[in-house]
Amino acid sequence: MPSVMLAADNACIEPAAEAHSPASPLRIKSAKRQAAEALLQRRYSGSELTSTSSGTGTAAKRQRTQKQRPAVRVPACSDCSCEGRSRVEESWCSQDVALPPMDWPAVMQSAIEDQVDHRSHCHNLPGGIRVHVVSTEDQLPDALSALRRSMQDSCLAIDLEWKPEGWAGNCASKIALMQLASGSVAVLVRICRLGFRLPPALRSLLSDPELTLVGFSWDSSDEAKMKQTFGEGRRNLFARYLDLQQIGTALGYHGLGLGALTHQVLGSRPPKCRKVTMSNWEQKRLTAKQVQYAALDAILTGNVYRSLRLWHASPSACTSCHQMLGAVLPPPEWTCRDCPRSFASIAALQNHKQQKRHRGIAGVCGECGRVHSAAAPRSSQSVP
């Protein structure tokens, strides 16, 4: 399973001009490069620290070590030929990003253990993640100031939570929680405790032209909830917006949710409990599990995007399907193997296969998890 390979300390990743095209020549990693990447991975993963005995001393040592590591800075693409560069919301590689070092196994475990004191408005999670829970408008300025101070780039991840529709009677539920996150700080704004209003300080942040909001599959349901709650959607509120699911699709990750995409990119799958996702987000006080889940959703959205930018800046070939990791891939041909029909999306092909019991020709690489339209290699699986 591929994982994010980070650059050496204080080094910038310079975009490779020839690597952004699907027609780039195949570059199999040499033994020397593989050894160097393995060394860098051990340095940044914190594996040596996590393998030692657990305890407050070890946790403090891990946190101090992470703070000492600089973020990996990825410059904007200056010569990228990605499609859609004329539209701001599709120019996903046109700005600098900074990927913070993170011990992702420890961060994922924090969603299982009770790490949050629900009596406090500020919480610390493993990996140096700071979480601010805002329940009153008076708490908002300090929380947003802490969020801005933590930002090492212009990317701000956003997500929404609301009470399940069945709990709201005949009325559709409104946004209960808005999650905002930099690379290491998350702010959970309890919209339900603010009268389902958008305070001026929050509106000003969302509409800041210097910031780019990054969400995941926003138009599927979040946009409708935004309009239902505030009377306006992202096109009216956000100055700039990127959708991580669309970026993943452009890079070959078709039909993946945030958890599956996180697993492919960061090498760890975030735990997801339906009891938490479908819980009452309007209750008087959020539980520890709710705080952890909501904060991680936003933190992961931003850092998966930053990690894909790192891959995009310096693509390398998958040793199985030989496609360039990080390169924008042409859309696969969603064609049925048993009949001459073609389809516009993987969802349409899957629906056809279920109805007709046919097979599709697109395959999923068993190593990198991306979809390709060529003949499936031995380690690939057919599209389910």
BELBEL-V271126 format. One record per residue. N is the residue number from 0. RES is the residue in one letter. PHI is phi as a letter, one per 40 degrees, with the letter a starting at -180 (999 if undefined). PSI is psi as a letter, one per 20 degrees, with the letter a starting at -180 (* if undefined). BURIAL is 1 if it has 16 or more other C-alpha atoms within 10 Angstrom, else 0. Layout:
# BELBEL-V271126
n-><N	N>
res-><RES	RES>
phi-><PHI	PHI>
psi-><PSI	PSI>
burial-><BURIAL	BURIAL>
This chain:
# BELBEL-V271126
n-><0	1	2	3	4	5	6	7	8	9	10	11	12	13	14	15	16	17	18	19	20	21	22	23	24	25	26	27	28	29	30	31	32	33	34	35	36	37	38	39	40	41	42	43	44	45	46	47	48	49	50	51	52	53	54	55	56	57	58	59	60	61	62	63	64	65	66	67	68	69	70	71	72	73	74	75	76	77	78	79	80	81	82	83	84	85	86	87	88	89	90	91	92	93	94	95	96	97	98	99	100	101	102	103	104	105	106	107	108	109	110	111	112	113	114	115	116	117	118	119	120	121	122	123	124	125	126	127	128	129	130	131	132	133	134	135	136	137	138	139	140	141	142	143	144	145	146	147	148	149	150	151	152	153	154	155	156	157	158	159	160	161	162	163	164	165	166	167	168	169	170	171	172	173	174	175	176	177	178	179	180	181	182	183	184	185	186	187	188	189	190	191	192	193	194	195	196	197	198	199	200	201	202	203	204	205	206	207	208	209	210	211	212	213	214	215	216	217	218	219	220	221	222	223	224	225	226	227	228	229	230	231	232	233	234	235	236	237	238	239	240	241	242	243	244	245	246	247	248	249	250	251	252	253	254	255	256	257	258	259	260	261	262	263	264	265	266	267	268	269	270	271	272	273	274	275	276	277	278	279	280	281	282	283	284	285	286	287	288	289	290	291	292	293	294	295	296	297	298	299	300	301	302	303	304	305	306	307	308	309	310	311	312	313	314	315	316	317	318	319	320	321	322	323	324	325	326	327	328	329	330	331	332	333	334	335	336	337	338	339	340	341	342	343	344	345	346	347	348	349	350	351	352	353	354	355	356	357	358	359	360	361	362	363	364	365	366	367	368	369	370	371	372	373	374	375	376	377	378	379	380	381	382	383>
res-><M	P	S	V	M	L	A	A	D	N	A	C	I	E	P	A	A	E	A	H	S	P	A	S	P	L	R	I	K	S	A	K	R	Q	A	A	E	A	L	L	Q	R	R	Y	S	G	S	E	L	T	S	T	S	S	G	T	G	T	A	A	K	R	Q	R	T	Q	K	Q	R	P	A	V	R	V	P	A	C	S	D	C	S	C	E	G	R	S	R	V	E	E	S	W	C	S	Q	D	V	A	L	P	P	M	D	W	P	A	V	M	Q	S	A	I	E	D	Q	V	D	H	R	S	H	C	H	N	L	P	G	G	I	R	V	H	V	V	S	T	E	D	Q	L	P	D	A	L	S	A	L	R	R	S	M	Q	D	S	C	L	A	I	D	L	E	W	K	P	E	G	W	A	G	N	C	A	S	K	I	A	L	M	Q	L	A	S	G	S	V	A	V	L	V	R	I	C	R	L	G	F	R	L	P	P	A	L	R	S	L	L	S	D	P	E	L	T	L	V	G	F	S	W	D	S	S	D	E	A	K	M	K	Q	T	F	G	E	G	R	R	N	L	F	A	R	Y	L	D	L	Q	Q	I	G	T	A	L	G	Y	H	G	L	G	L	G	A	L	T	H	Q	V	L	G	S	R	P	P	K	C	R	K	V	T	M	S	N	W	E	Q	K	R	L	T	A	K	Q	V	Q	Y	A	A	L	D	A	I	L	T	G	N	V	Y	R	S	L	R	L	W	H	A	S	P	S	A	C	T	S	C	H	Q	M	L	G	A	V	L	P	P	P	E	W	T	C	R	D	C	P	R	S	F	A	S	I	A	A	L	Q	N	H	K	Q	Q	K	R	H	R	G	I	A	G	V	C	G	E	C	G	R	V	H	S	A	A	A	P	R	S	S	Q	S	V	P>
phi-><999	c	b	c	c	c	c	c	d	g	c	c	c	c	c	c	c	c	c	c	b	d	c	c	c	c	b	c	c	c	c	c	c	c	c	c	c	c	c	c	c	c	c	c	c	g	c	c	c	c	c	c	c	c	i	c	c	c	c	c	c	c	c	c	c	c	c	c	c	c	c	c	c	b	c	c	c	c	b	c	b	c	c	g	c	c	b	d	c	b	c	c	b	c	a	c	b	b	c	c	c	a	c	c	d	c	c	c	c	c	c	b	c	c	b	b	c	c	c	b	c	b	b	b	b	d	g	g	c	b	b	b	b	b	b	b	c	c	c	c	d	c	c	c	c	c	c	c	c	c	c	b	a	c	c	b	c	a	a	b	b	a	c	d	d	c	c	c	g	c	c	c	c	c	c	c	a	b	b	b	a	c	c	a	b	b	b	b	c	c	d	c	c	b	g	f	b	b	d	d	c	c	c	c	c	c	c	c	c	c	b	b	c	b	b	b	f	c	c	c	a	c	c	c	c	c	c	c	c	b	g	a	b	c	c	c	b	c	c	b	a	b	b	c	c	c	c	d	c	c	c	h	c	c	g	c	c	c	c	c	c	c	c	c	c	c	g	b	c	c	c	b	b	c	c	c	c	b	c	c	c	b	c	d	b	c	c	c	c	c	c	c	c	c	c	c	d	c	d	c	d	c	c	c	c	c	c	c	c	c	c	c	c	a	c	b	c	c	c	b	c	g	c	c	c	h	c	c	b	c	c	c	c	c	b	c	c	b	a	c	c	b	b	c	a	c	c	c	c	c	c	c	c	c	c	b	f	c	b	c	c	c	b	b	c	c	c	b	g	c	c	b	b	c	d	c	c	c	c	c	b	c	c	c>
psi-><p	q	r	p	o	q	r	r	p	j	q	q	o	p	p	o	h	i	i	i	p	i	j	q	q	p	n	p	p	r	h	g	h	g	h	g	h	g	g	h	g	h	h	i	i	j	h	h	g	h	i	r	q	q	r	h	g	g	g	h	g	g	g	g	g	h	h	h	p	q	q	o	p	o	q	q	p	i	k	q	k	q	q	j	i	i	p	g	i	i	m	i	k	j	q	q	q	o	o	q	p	p	n	h	g	h	g	h	h	h	i	h	q	n	i	p	o	i	i	q	i	p	q	p	r	q	j	k	p	p	p	p	p	o	i	q	h	h	i	g	g	g	g	h	g	h	g	h	h	i	p	i	a	j	p	o	q	q	r	q	q	r	p	q	h	i	i	j	c	i	p	p	q	r	p	h	p	p	p	q	p	b	h	i	p	p	p	o	o	n	h	h	i	k	k	k	r	n	q	h	h	g	g	h	g	h	j	o	i	i	q	o	p	o	a	o	l	g	i	g	h	h	g	g	h	g	h	h	g	i	j	q	a	h	h	h	h	p	g	q	q	q	o	h	g	h	g	g	g	h	j	i	n	p	k	p	r	g	g	h	h	g	g	h	g	i	j	p	p	p	p	o	p	h	h	g	h	k	r	o	i	j	r	g	p	q	r	g	h	g	g	g	g	g	g	h	g	g	g	h	g	g	h	g	g	h	h	h	h	g	g	h	h	m	q	q	p	p	i	g	i	j	q	o	p	i	q	p	q	q	p	q	o	n	p	p	h	i	r	j	q	q	q	i	r	h	g	h	g	h	g	g	h	h	g	i	k	r	q	q	i	q	r	p	p	i	g	i	j	q	p	q	i	r	p	p	r	h	j	r	q	q	p	*>
burial-><0	0	1	1	1	1	1	1	0	0	0	0	1	0	1	0	0	1	1	1	1	0	0	0	0	0	0	0	0	0	0	0	0	0	0	0	1	0	0	1	1	0	1	1	1	1	0	0	1	0	0	0	0	0	0	0	0	0	1	0	0	1	1	0	0	1	0	0	0	0	1	1	1	1	1	1	1	0	0	1	0	1	0	0	0	0	0	0	1	1	1	1	1	0	1	1	1	1	1	1	1	1	1	1	1	1	1	1	1	1	1	1	0	0	1	1	0	1	0	0	0	1	1	0	1	1	1	1	1	1	1	1	1	1	1	0	1	0	0	1	0	0	1	1	0	1	1	1	0	1	1	1	1	1	1	1	1	1	1	1	1	1	1	1	0	0	0	0	0	0	0	0	1	1	1	1	1	1	1	1	1	1	1	1	1	1	1	1	1	1	1	1	1	0	0	0	0	0	0	0	0	1	0	0	1	1	1	0	0	0	1	1	1	1	1	1	1	1	0	0	0	1	1	1	1	1	0	0	1	0	0	0	1	1	0	0	1	1	1	1	1	1	1	1	1	1	1	1	1	1	1	1	1	1	1	0	0	1	1	1	1	1	1	1	1	1	1	1	1	1	0	0	0	0	0	1	1	0	1	1	1	1	0	0	0	1	1	1	1	1	1	1	1	1	1	1	1	1	1	1	1	1	1	1	1	1	1	1	1	1	1	1	1	1	1	1	1	1	0	0	1	0	1	1	1	1	1	1	1	0	1	1	1	1	1	1	0	0	0	0	0	0	0	0	0	1	0	0	1	1	0	1	1	0	0	0	0	0	1	1	1	1	1	1	1	1	0	1	1	1	1	1	1	0	0	1	0	0	0	1	0	0	1	0>
